[in-house]
């Protein structure tokens, strides 16, 4: 990750909060309303790729969609498509289309736009809470709880204390440790850098925001129904998509919300 300095000169915004962790709420998820169902999102952190972070775009689009529905419905599903890389020098406009507002279900389409072109599109379905005998999600894998796993800093420290660690890994880990990250991640099966082996292309980890997620609760409907809070951990099970040729951006993942 790169510096947390905000490109506020290009965006015309004020000074960003000093604490990068608070930016997750006070700035990133706090969209500026421009008109009915039209919002502007800003960014105060840019990855080393100099492209907008996809998770930020998804989060802002979901916030925009949630602002157009009543508070008694929950996010039921979200389908996302990244169609262009995001420009970190300018804000993102989010256009919400109220595709359908029904008694039980509501659908919102969101288009994220920069330079007059969509960089991201998604459809979000919202549902009123109600019992159902149908369960579509995969079963939660049997993994240790996050309290039993090493956090990001402790894992890096453990790696760096290994006298047999190759210099290229040591340099990279020190570079990572020096950067402030607003997300806390705990790997379920962290690799042993001195004994790397070919493994099945999957990875499991716990992730949550550092600090308080303000704005308001974004209701999520999932295996464990409830509201997403800053103290909640989300378990993530990813299947990397191996490609024979380089690709600009490719990812396949599933996620489960668990309080």
PLY file of the C-alpha trace (Angstrom):
ply
format ascii 1.0
element vertex 259
property float x
property float y
property float z
element edge 258
property int vertex1
property int vertex2
end_header
0.00 0.00 0.00
1.08 3.52 -0.60
0.92 6.76 1.30
-2.39 7.81 2.80
-2.04 11.38 1.55
-5.23 12.55 -0.09
-5.39 13.95 -3.58
-7.64 16.70 -2.24
-6.13 19.34 -4.54
-7.54 17.57 -7.57
-10.83 16.78 -5.83
-11.48 20.11 -4.19
-12.05 18.49 -0.79
-10.88 19.57 2.63
-8.08 18.11 4.65
-8.48 14.36 5.20
-8.63 12.99 8.75
-5.20 12.42 10.28
-6.00 8.87 11.35
-6.11 6.63 8.28
-8.36 4.20 10.12
-11.05 6.84 10.60
-10.94 7.66 6.88
-12.73 4.38 6.24
-15.84 5.96 7.71
-15.57 9.70 7.93
-14.57 10.12 4.30
-14.64 6.98 2.16
-18.15 5.78 3.06
-19.58 9.25 3.57
-20.83 10.03 0.06
-21.68 13.56 -1.02
-25.26 13.85 -2.38
-25.37 15.87 -5.61
-28.95 15.19 -6.68
-31.59 12.55 -6.18
-29.85 9.16 -6.50
-26.60 10.83 -7.54
-23.57 10.81 -5.22
-19.90 11.66 -5.29
-17.29 9.52 -3.58
-13.76 10.56 -2.73
-10.64 8.55 -1.96
-7.83 9.30 0.44
-5.75 6.19 -0.12
-4.31 4.92 -3.40
-2.72 1.47 -3.83
0.78 1.16 -5.25
-0.82 0.18 -8.57
-2.06 3.80 -8.86
-5.54 2.46 -9.54
-8.55 2.80 -7.32
-9.05 -0.02 -4.81
-11.91 -2.21 -6.02
-13.22 -2.85 -2.52
-13.64 0.87 -1.97
-15.70 1.18 -5.15
-17.92 -1.75 -4.12
-18.42 -0.26 -0.65
-19.30 3.18 -1.94
-21.69 1.74 -4.53
-23.44 -0.31 -1.84
-23.76 2.79 0.36
-25.26 4.70 -2.58
-27.75 1.90 -3.24
-28.68 1.63 0.45
-29.49 5.35 0.60
-32.34 4.80 -1.88
-34.20 2.09 0.07
-36.03 2.04 3.38
-34.18 1.00 6.52
-36.36 -2.08 7.07
-34.74 -4.04 4.22
-31.43 -5.89 4.12
-28.88 -6.42 1.36
-29.78 -9.78 -0.14
-27.34 -10.08 -3.03
-24.79 -8.01 -4.88
-23.50 -8.59 -8.42
-20.50 -6.48 -9.44
-18.56 -5.89 -12.64
-15.33 -3.89 -12.93
-15.24 -2.59 -16.50
-12.42 -0.02 -16.38
-9.58 0.89 -14.05
-10.30 3.76 -11.68
-8.43 7.06 -11.83
-7.23 8.08 -8.34
-6.88 11.74 -9.38
-10.62 12.46 -9.67
-13.74 11.61 -7.62
-16.20 8.90 -8.59
-19.84 9.66 -9.41
-22.40 7.03 -8.39
-25.66 6.97 -10.34
-28.41 4.91 -8.69
-31.32 3.54 -10.73
-34.36 2.39 -8.76
-34.94 -0.66 -10.91
-37.73 -2.04 -8.74
-39.29 -1.24 -5.38
-41.54 -4.06 -4.26
-43.24 -5.20 -1.09
-40.62 -7.81 -0.22
-37.77 -7.17 -2.67
-36.19 -4.02 -4.06
-33.51 -3.83 -6.73
-31.06 -1.02 -7.30
-28.60 -0.64 -10.18
-25.51 1.48 -9.54
-23.07 2.84 -12.09
-19.74 4.31 -11.01
-18.54 6.91 -13.52
-15.28 8.75 -14.18
-14.45 10.93 -17.18
-17.95 10.28 -18.54
-17.45 6.51 -18.70
-18.53 3.72 -16.34
-15.69 2.08 -14.44
-17.94 -0.20 -12.39
-21.55 -1.40 -12.48
-23.50 -3.46 -9.97
-26.97 -4.61 -9.04
-28.02 -4.86 -5.40
-31.09 -6.71 -4.20
-32.67 -5.75 -0.87
-35.14 -7.93 1.04
-37.29 -7.56 4.09
-36.24 -9.94 6.85
-38.41 -13.05 6.75
-37.92 -16.75 7.52
-37.10 -19.04 4.61
-36.41 -22.79 4.39
-34.00 -22.21 1.47
-30.29 -21.76 2.09
-28.13 -21.07 -0.98
-24.75 -20.29 0.52
-21.89 -22.72 1.10
-21.38 -24.06 4.59
-18.93 -22.16 6.76
-15.55 -23.96 6.65
-14.22 -25.31 9.95
-11.51 -22.79 10.80
-10.06 -21.37 14.03
-11.75 -18.20 15.31
-9.88 -14.94 14.66
-8.97 -14.62 18.34
-6.69 -17.66 17.97
-4.79 -16.39 14.91
-1.86 -14.02 14.50
-2.66 -10.55 13.26
-0.88 -8.81 10.39
1.84 -7.22 12.53
2.54 -10.31 14.64
2.81 -12.55 11.58
5.29 -10.23 9.88
7.32 -10.01 13.10
7.41 -13.81 13.27
8.65 -14.01 9.68
11.36 -11.37 10.26
12.73 -13.24 13.30
13.48 -16.27 11.13
17.29 -16.27 10.54
16.82 -18.38 7.41
14.46 -15.89 5.74
15.61 -14.95 2.24
16.64 -11.33 1.80
14.02 -10.63 -0.88
11.27 -11.64 1.55
12.85 -9.62 4.37
12.92 -6.46 2.24
9.33 -6.93 1.12
8.03 -7.63 4.64
9.76 -4.56 6.06
8.19 -2.48 3.31
4.75 -3.87 4.14
5.24 -3.36 7.89
6.07 0.31 7.35
2.71 1.06 5.72
-0.44 1.87 7.64
-3.33 -0.40 6.72
-6.96 0.41 7.67
-7.97 -3.26 7.41
-7.08 -6.03 9.87
-6.43 -9.42 8.27
-5.73 -12.77 9.93
-4.67 -15.66 7.70
-6.02 -19.09 8.63
-3.07 -20.99 7.16
-0.18 -18.55 6.72
2.64 -19.91 4.52
6.07 -20.80 5.87
8.30 -18.61 3.72
11.36 -20.80 4.20
9.45 -23.92 3.14
7.18 -22.82 0.30
5.34 -25.69 -1.34
2.79 -26.05 -4.10
-0.69 -26.08 -2.58
-4.29 -26.09 -3.66
-5.18 -22.62 -5.05
-7.35 -21.43 -2.20
-6.94 -19.18 0.80
-8.99 -18.47 3.91
-8.67 -15.47 6.17
-10.59 -13.24 8.55
-10.89 -9.54 7.80
-12.44 -6.50 9.46
-12.03 -2.75 9.57
-9.73 -1.20 12.13
-11.60 1.27 14.28
-15.22 2.33 14.15
-17.32 2.15 10.98
-19.53 5.21 11.38
-22.07 6.50 8.83
-24.76 3.98 9.75
-25.19 0.26 9.82
-25.49 -1.45 6.44
-27.88 -4.36 7.01
-26.65 -7.61 5.53
-28.65 -10.77 5.08
-26.53 -13.90 5.18
-25.88 -17.15 7.06
-25.86 -15.15 10.28
-28.41 -12.39 9.89
-27.57 -9.08 11.44
-25.95 -5.73 10.90
-22.36 -5.22 9.84
-20.45 -3.48 12.63
-16.82 -2.49 12.97
-16.20 -5.16 15.59
-17.51 -7.88 13.26
-15.12 -10.25 11.51
-15.86 -11.41 7.95
-14.57 -14.79 6.91
-13.29 -14.89 3.33
-12.64 -17.98 1.24
-10.94 -17.21 -2.07
-10.18 -19.25 -5.16
-7.39 -17.52 -7.09
-7.88 -17.67 -10.84
-4.59 -18.92 -12.34
-3.97 -17.55 -15.83
-1.35 -18.57 -18.39
-0.95 -14.90 -19.43
-0.79 -11.64 -17.46
-4.14 -9.96 -16.81
-5.02 -6.41 -15.79
-7.34 -7.51 -12.99
-8.97 -10.86 -12.31
-10.43 -12.24 -9.11
-12.86 -14.92 -8.03
-14.13 -14.96 -4.47
-16.96 -15.80 -2.14
-17.55 -14.30 1.25
-19.65 -14.97 4.29
-20.75 -12.44 6.89
-20.40 -13.69 10.44
-20.77 -11.56 13.57
0 1
1 2
2 3
3 4
4 5
5 6
6 7
7 8
8 9
9 10
10 11
11 12
12 13
13 14
14 15
15 16
16 17
17 18
18 19
19 20
20 21
21 22
22 23
23 24
24 25
25 26
26 27
27 28
28 29
29 30
30 31
31 32
32 33
33 34
34 35
35 36
36 37
37 38
38 39
39 40
40 41
41 42
42 43
43 44
44 45
45 46
46 47
47 48
48 49
49 50
50 51
51 52
52 53
53 54
54 55
55 56
56 57
57 58
58 59
59 60
60 61
61 62
62 63
63 64
64 65
65 66
66 67
67 68
68 69
69 70
70 71
71 72
72 73
73 74
74 75
75 76
76 77
77 78
78 79
79 80
80 81
81 82
82 83
83 84
84 85
85 86
86 87
87 88
88 89
89 90
90 91
91 92
92 93
93 94
94 95
95 96
96 97
97 98
98 99
99 100
100 101
101 102
102 103
103 104
104 105
105 106
106 107
107 108
108 109
109 110
110 111
111 112
112 113
113 114
114 115
115 116
116 117
117 118
118 119
119 120
120 121
121 122
122 123
123 124
124 125
125 126
126 127
127 128
128 129
129 130
130 131
131 132
132 133
133 134
134 135
135 136
136 137
137 138
138 139
139 140
140 141
141 142
142 143
143 144
144 145
145 146
146 147
147 148
148 149
149 150
150 151
151 152
152 153
153 154
154 155
155 156
156 157
157 158
158 159
159 160
160 161
161 162
162 163
163 164
164 165
165 166
166 167
167 168
168 169
169 170
170 171
171 172
172 173
173 174
174 175
175 176
176 177
177 178
178 179
179 180
180 181
181 182
182 183
183 184
184 185
185 186
186 187
187 188
188 189
189 190
190 191
191 192
192 193
193 194
194 195
195 196
196 197
197 198
198 199
199 200
200 201
201 202
202 203
203 204
204 205
205 206
206 207
207 208
208 209
209 210
210 211
211 212
212 213
213 214
214 215
215 216
216 217
217 218
218 219
219 220
220 221
221 222
222 223
223 224
224 225
225 226
226 227
227 228
228 229
229 230
230 231
231 232
232 233
233 234
234 235
235 236
236 237
237 238
238 239
239 240
240 241
241 242
242 243
243 244
244 245
245 246
246 247
247 248
248 249
249 250
250 251
251 252
252 253
253 254
254 255
255 256
256 257
257 258
